[in-house]
Amino acid sequence: MNHAVIITLYCENRRTIKLCSELSELGAGNIVIVNDGCNPNSDFFNELKSIGCHIVNLGGNSGKGASIRAGLKFAHDKLYNISGFITADADGQHKAEDIMKISRALELRPDSLVLGRRNMKKSKAPFAVRLGHRISSVYFRVITGTSCKDTQTGLRGIPVSLYEIAMQTSGDRFDYEMNFLTRCADRKIPFYNVNITTDYSGGQKSSYRFVKDTYLIYKTPLRFATSSIGCTLIDLTLFTIFAYLLPSSFVWNVALATLLARIVSGAINFFINRRVIFKNDGKARKQAVRFFILFFCIMCASTVIVSLLSFIPIPVTITKVIVDLLLWTVNYTVQRQWVFKEDKNSDR
């Protein structure tokens, strides 16, 4: 096959050698091992070389995302006639037969991102893995509008046409995989799922840091939420100040204070989202127009929906909180996909 199998590892594992031996027997001639922190002079790597594996040493623990990019670059630059890349884990979770299934699917669908789909119901995966799998799939569907049954699978077939996108995707650790999947969804790259089995029985160690890496994966919506809350507090503070400063005899005192507070807090929100949250340096005027169109629509939608639901026998404040939470997801998705949409030509 003309696909490079890229296996990233951060600690020596005999299951890696077993996997590479089986892959070699099945005809995989381009196996790239990315050493992310192990002693490159150990007998472990000599065994891998004897099987025919190519070794890429990073010289330290750089993270899974950095390892994948290093493996992609090596395969793209050093190996002959590579038409695609297959990423796999080194701890034995992925079977050689399933990796070859991904390779065959990639040959038949050279324009698709091929994903190894795990069956979590039949798998003996830990509860935390199953829970994270479910949450991740729902989150991905909400922010991209694209269904992906297994967003966290490490077994993926990447056609060579997606090389530049893969190389320019941000994230050095586990956030890389979600970021890459999101960019592919944004570009309408078709996903093709291949059912695979996953072995969790070997007591595998993972370099996944639950708190830190979970934050990295979901940092954009978390920062967006923080920005939204902060600007809401600014809005309330400014409203209080303006209402106090404006003459109480003025008929439109409250209305004007509300308008001024919204304009200032909205402008602050725009600059924070542009520079910090989405980090998009596109045309500021175009983004600003789109932002305030969305800002106005969300504000009107909140007012109308809460008014229409006011007949429900619960406090109107609770109704507003529920409505605004739902509109928050709409606001985040539209800002990501329209207001601060990444230029497709930026990775070419």
N, C-alpha and C positions, 0 to 999 in steps of 0.2 A: 504494500500500500504506500501511497505517496503522502501520508499524513504523519506529522511528528507528534509523538505522545510525550507530553510534558508533565513530569511528576515532580512536585515540589515537596521538600522534606526539611524538617528542622531538627530531627534527631534520628539516630540510626535505628533501623527496624528491620528485622529479618524478613518480615512480610513483604518489604519492598523488593528484596532480592528474589523472593519466590514469584512475585508478580511480574518482574522484568523477565525472569526465565520463561514463564508461561507465555508472555507476550512475544518473546523471541521465537519460541516454538510455533506460535500461531502466525508468524510471518511479519511481525512488526519490526521493521529494520531501522527505524529512526526514533530511538527512545532517548529523551533528554531529561537528565536528573539535575534539578536545581538545588544545590546545597546551600541551605539558608541557616548556617550556624554551626555545622559539624566540622570536625577536624578533617580537612581534605586529604591528609596523608594516611588515614587509617586503612586497615585491610578491608573494611566494609566497601569503600569506594573502589578498591582494586578488584573486588569480586564483581562489582557492577560493570567495571570497564571490561573485564574478561567476558562478560555476557554480550558486550557490544554497545553498552550505553555511553552516551556523551555526557560529560560532567561539566556543569557550570557552577563555579564557586563564587558566592557573593561576598564572602569574607566576614560575615556577621549576620545577626538576625534582623533582616530587613522587613519581613512580613510577607504574607501570601501574595498580596497584590504585586509587590515589587518582584517577587520570585516568578510569578506568571509572566510579567512583562520581560524579565530577563530571559526566560525560556523561549518566549515567542521570538524575541530579537535574535537569539542564537540560531534557532531553527530557520528563521527567515533569511538570515545573512550567510549562514555557514553550510546549511544542508541543501542538497541539489533537488530541484524540481518539486518542492513541497507545495501541495495544493490545499492544505488545511492543517489545523492543529487540534489536538485532543488533550484537554487538561484532566488530570486524575489525581487522586489523593495517594499518598505514599503509605498509609497505615493499613492497607489491606481491605478497606471498605469496598473498593471497586474491584470487581473480578475481571480477569483478562478477557473472558468471553464477552462481557458487556462492553468493554472498551472496543473490541473488534466490531460489535454491533453498532456502536456509535460511528466507527469508521465507515462501515458499509452504508449507513444512512446518510452520512456526509457526502459520500460519492454520488448517491442518487439525488441529493438535494444540495448542490454546491452553493446555493444562494440563501440557505437557511441556517439559522443557529440551532444546532441539534443539542437537545438537553436530555440527560439521563434522568428519567422520572422514577423516583422511589415510591414504593407502595408502603405508606406509613402505617396502614392498618395491619398489614402482615409483618412489617418489620419489628424487630425487637429494639428499636431505637429508644433511648431514654425519654422520659416524659418531657423534659425541657426541650429536647430536639423536636419532638412532635408539636409541642406548643409553638415554638419559634417558627416552625415550618408553616403552620396554619396562619399565624399572625402576619408573617412575611408575604404570603400569597394574597391575603386580603389587602394589605397595604399597597402592594404592587398594582393590584387591579384598580384601586382607588386613584392612585396618582398618575397612572399611565393609560387607564382604560383598556389595558390588554390583559387577557387571562394567561396566567402562568402557574401551572399546578405545582411546580417545584422550583422556587426561586433560589433556594439555597444549595442546590445540587452542585457538587464540585466536578462532576463528570460532564464535560461539554465538548461539543464538536464545533470548532470555529473555522469557517471557510477563509481562505487567504484574502478574499475580498474585504473582510472585516479587520484585517491586520492593523491598518492605520487607526481605526476607531479603538481597537483593543489597546494599542500602544499609548494613545493619548487620553485614555480613561484615567481619571484621578483615583487616588486611594492606594495605600501601600499595604493595608492589611485586609481583613475580611470584607471591608466595605467596597473593595474593588469589584468583587463579583456582582454585587447589587448595582453598583454604578454602571458597569458595563451592560448588564441586562436592561437597565433603564434607558441607556442611550440607544440600544438596539430597538427597543419598543418605540421610542420617540421617532426613529427613522423608518418605522414600519417594516423592519426586518422580520420575516416570518419565523416563528418558532416551530420546531418539530420535536415532539416528545418520543423518546424510546424507553419502554419499560425496562427497568434494571432491578437487580437484587442488591441489597446492601448488607454487609456483614458487620454487625456491631459486637460480635462475640469475643473479639480478641483483646478486649480491655485496652483499646487504643487511647493513646494520650493525644490531646488536642492543644494547639497553641492558642485556641480561642479564649480571649479574656472576656468573660460574660458582660461585665459592666462597660468596660472601655470599648470593646468591639461592637456591642449592641448600640452604644451611643454613636460610634462612627458610621454604622449602617443607616441609622435614622437621624443623623445630626441635622440634615436640612429641614425636615418638618419640625424637629424639636426647636431649632433656632428660630424658625418661622413663628412658632407658637410663642416663644419668648418675646420676639419682636412685636407680635400682635398685642400681647398683654402689656408690654412696656408702653406702647403707643396709646393703648386704651387709658392707662394711668395718666399719660401726658395730656390726652384729650380731656379727661375729667379735671385735671389740675388747671389747664388753660381755661376751660369753661367757667370754673369757679372764679378765676382771676378776672376774666373778661366781664362776667356777670356783675362782679363787684365794682369794676372800674366804669362800666357804662352807666349813664344816668338812669336811675330807677324810674324816672318819669317817662323815659323813652318807651313807646308802645312795643317795639320789636326787640326789646332788651334781651330776652331769653333766646329768641330766634337768631339774632346777630351773634350773640356769645357762642351759641352752638355752632354756627357756620364758621366763625373765625377759628374756633378750637379744632374743628374737623379739618379745615384747610391746613393749618400748621402741623397737626399730628399726622395727617395724611402725607404731607411733604416729607416729614421726618421718616415715616414708615417706608416711603418710596426709596429714599436714599439708602436706608439700612438694608432693605431687601435687595436692592441693586448691587451694592458694593460688598455686603457681608454675607447675606443668605445665599443668593443665587450667583454672585460673583460674575455678573454679565456686563461686559464693557461695550455692548452694542450701542446703537443710536439712542442717546438719552431722551431726545425730544419724542421720538416715536414710542419709546417705552413709557414715558410720562403720560402721554395721551392715552395709551392703552390702560395704564394703571388707574387713572382717574375715571375712565369710562367704567372699568370694573368696580372701582370704589363706589361710584354713584349707583351702579346697578345692584350691588350687594346691599347698600344702605336702603334703597327703595324696596328690594325684595324682602328684607327683614321687616320693614314697616308694614308692607302689605300682608305678608304671611302671618305675622303676629296679630294683626288686626282681624284677619279672617278666622283665626283660631281662638279668638278671644271668648267665644261662646263655650269653650271647653271648661268644665267646672274645676279648674285648678288655678292657682295664682298666676296672673299674667307674666310675672317675672320669671317663673319656671318655664313657661311657654317660650319666652324670649330667649332664655339660656339654651334651651334645646334647639330652637330654630337657628340661633347664631352659631352653635357648635356644628350643625349640619352645613350651614353656609360657609363656615371656616374651611371645611374640606374642599368645598367648591372653589373658594377664594384661593387656597393654596394650589390646587390643581391647575386652575386657569392661569395663575401667575407663572407657574413653572412651564406650562405648555404654550402660553400665548404672550403674556406680557414680557417675560424674560426668557423667551424661547431661545435655545442655543442655535447658532448658525450652523446649518449642516455642512457648510463649506469650511468650517473651522478646523476639521480634521483631515483635510485633503491638501 
